[in-house]
Amino acid sequence: MTSDIKSKVQGLDPNIKARDIKSISAQTSNIYESIAVITKRAEQISAEIKNELHGKLDEFASTSETIEEILENKEQIEISKFYERLPNPVIIATEEFLKDNLRFEYREPRVQTEE
């Protein structure tokens, strides 16, 4: 994810939109399991974005104030604005899930109940 966040979210609508429950639950046969997978991935994406942003902003950390620092602040602002405009990690994770780009597995064997 690092440094390819731009390509990953390119063309992705950052707005929340209604989704078909059947398409979300198709891979797991259970909407709650699908949401759990999406949630877990969204948490990973959020952590990756946070680490990437902090890494980029740490490059600007300095102890003295100079005219150069004021110019660097403009670059920091641009970097921050880029990350603010990114789609929400849940939107990114949902798109990955629906496009079958997410791989998940169960830690324990699933027990199917008879209905």
Backbone hydrogen bonds, N-H to C=O, Kabsch-Sander energy under -0.5 kcal/mol:
donor,donor_aa,acceptor,acceptor_aa,energy
4,D,1,M,-1.5
8,K,4,D,-2.0
9,V,5,I,-1.9
10,Q,6,K,-0.8
12,L,9,V,-2.2
21,I,19,R,-0.6
24,I,20,D,-1.7
25,S,21,I,-2.5
26,A,22,K,-0.7
29,S,25,S,-2.6
34,S,30,N,-2.1
35,I,31,I,-2.4
36,A,32,Y,-2.0
37,V,33,E,-2.2
38,I,34,S,-2.5
39,T,35,I,-2.7
40,K,36,A,-2.3
41,R,37,V,-2.2
42,A,38,I,-2.6
43,E,39,T,-2.2
44,Q,40,K,-1.7
45,I,41,R,-2.7
46,S,42,A,-2.6
47,A,43,E,-2.1
48,E,44,Q,-2.5
49,I,45,I,-2.8
50,K,46,S,-2.4
51,N,47,A,-2.6
52,E,48,E,-2.4
53,L,49,I,-2.8
54,H,50,K,-2.7
55,G,51,N,-2.3
56,K,52,E,-2.0
57,L,53,L,-2.6
58,D,54,H,-2.2
59,E,55,G,-0.7
59,E,56,K,-0.5
60,F,57,L,-1.3
61,A,58,D,-1.2
66,T,64,S,-0.6
70,I,66,T,-1.2
71,L,67,I,-1.5
72,E,68,E,-2.4
73,N,69,E,-2.1
74,K,70,I,-0.9
75,E,71,L,-1.1
76,Q,72,E,-2.5
77,I,73,N,-2.5
78,E,74,K,-2.1
79,I,75,E,-2.4
80,S,76,Q,-2.7
81,K,77,I,-2.6
82,F,78,E,-2.1
83,Y,79,I,-1.9
84,E,80,S,-2.1
85,R,81,K,-1.7
86,L,82,F,-0.6
86,L,83,Y,-0.5
91,I,88,N,-0.9
92,I,88,N,-1.9
93,A,89,P,-2.7
94,T,90,V,-2.5
95,E,91,I,-2.2
96,E,92,I,-2.3
97,F,93,A,-2.5
98,L,94,T,-2.8
99,K,95,E,-2.1
100,D,97,F,-1.4
101,N,96,E,-3.2
102,L,96,E,-0.6
112,Q,110,R,-0.6
